Amino acid sequence: MRFLRRSLTGLFMVALTLGLLAYAFGNVQTAIIAQMNEEPGSRPARERVFAVNTITLIPGTVEPVLEVFGEVQSRRALDIRSEVSGTVVELAPSFVEGGRINAGSLLMRIDPADAETSVALAEVDLLDAEGEVTDAQNALALSRDDLSAAREQAALRERALNRQRDLVDRGVGTEAALESAELSASSARQAVLSRQQAIQSAEARLNTAKIRRDRAQINLDEARRDLTNTEIYAAFDGTLSDVSIVEGGVVSTNERVAQLIDPSALEVAVRVSTSQYNRLTESGQLLESPAQVTLDVFGLDLTIDGTVSRESASVGEGQTGRQLFVSLSDASGLRPGDFVRVGIREPSVRGVATIPSAALSASNKVLVVGEDERLSEADVMLVRRQGEDVLVRARGLAGQQIVAERSPLLGAGIKVRPLSPSDGTEIAAAPAMIALDEERRTRLIAFVEANNRMPAAAKERVLSQLQQPEVPAAMVERIEGRMGG
């Protein structure tokens, strides 16, 4: 009985628990259905306001700067070539790559033995030719004397013939004597003709001898010139480049052994498009526009003033646009072959405003901030692109604020919160600085000090920055990039 009572009590408790769970599940289900059937509560909608960077549109006069790249080259570059062949027996101490050469100094001497032998042989040939000329002149003089004697003899024969004819006419002379006189006169005339032929032969011999003498003189002059060409002298002050010969080497005729470059006569050759070229001209004539040439030296810009001096006469095969040449006021620090950035000042443009290119849409429209801080679109005329900026003409928008950076979220009618640069919301990022350990610092300083192409002023600035506790990271990257490490 006791076991049965406990079993029934357990079954009752289980049934009660199941009933309570079923009741709770029904209540929860009813509450969920009621909640889902109820209408959600509506809250008042709020307009979204975007914060935008704005700038003020201020028209004025702008001098655009045409940014192009060019290569430094020398206006005076002379190829040093050997005009004779032979062995190099002497070189100037400064005849090395980068050696400084003064005008008129001896650069190279080639073994003159062969040239001296040629001069000696040419002198002997000239003496022989002059002797032949003397002999021909003497022979011509003798031939002329023979002709004079033959003419005198012919004149005597003619007088004797005339006497015989006179005697025959008077009946005193004989026909035989007359014929003998005529024969003697004819022989005398024949002798005159022979002497004239001898004179012509002597004159021809003299002319041939003179030609031979002139040819011998030419050969002597050429041999002496070859002897002189065994010594090569500098035509102007400059620096040697592409040296390809050493003392004891053998050179051939017209072989290029080096190049002499005048480092003080440097210019920059740049290529611009046809439209850019038209902006630098006036009435078809190229303007002498001021320019600035910039060379990047380990993160430090070496800037030199210049002027557009001339243009190339032809476009060039496979090229387009125009090639311009910029003369430099001071070429110190530059070398032929340097790749530089050139900024050429164009003629002034009036009535334009400078805005960021991001503020202009593809259809040449800008977003204007109205009085209630709502945006509206306005058309502007694009005049020129200037790097990351553009020059525009905007009638009726002077002094108004426009959005500096457009985005797909912005459009006409949207309310914004303007942020102008004067609010201090945009602060220029300072260049990244890094600390160097002593080993790395020493390696960088040694590389900079060993660089002979760097201008002294730029080298001093770089070394002074490398001595600081923190160094610009961009400069360190540039130096290590050139070190190859």
Secondary structure as UniProt FT lines:
FT   HELIX           2..37
FT   STRAND          50..56
FT   STRAND          60..62
FT   STRAND          65..74
FT   STRAND          77..82
FT   STRAND          86..91
FT   TURN            93..94
FT   TURN            97..98
FT   STRAND          100..101
FT   TURN            103..104
FT   STRAND          106..110
FT   HELIX           113..170
FT   HELIX           175..228
FT   TURN            229..230
FT   STRAND          231..233
FT   STRAND          238..241
FT   TURN            247..248
FT   STRAND          250..251
FT   TURN            253..254
FT   STRAND          255..261
FT   TURN            263..264
FT   STRAND          266..272
FT   HELIX           274..279
FT   STRAND          281..282
FT   TURN            283..284
FT   STRAND          285..286
FT   STRAND          290..297
FT   TURN            298..299
FT   STRAND          300..311
FT   TURN            317..318
FT   STRAND          322..328
FT   TURN            332..333
FT   TURN            336..337
FT   STRAND          339..345
FT   STRAND          349..356
FT   HELIX           357..359
FT   TURN            362..363
FT   STRAND          365..369
FT   TURN            371..372
FT   STRAND          374..379
FT   STRAND          381..386
FT   TURN            387..388
FT   STRAND          389..393
FT   TURN            395..396
FT   TURN            398..399
FT   STRAND          401..403
FT   TURN            408..409
FT   TURN            412..413
FT   STRAND          415..419
FT   HELIX           421..423
FT   STRAND          433..435
FT   HELIX           438..450
FT   HELIX           456..466
FT   STRAND          470..472
FT   HELIX           473..483
//
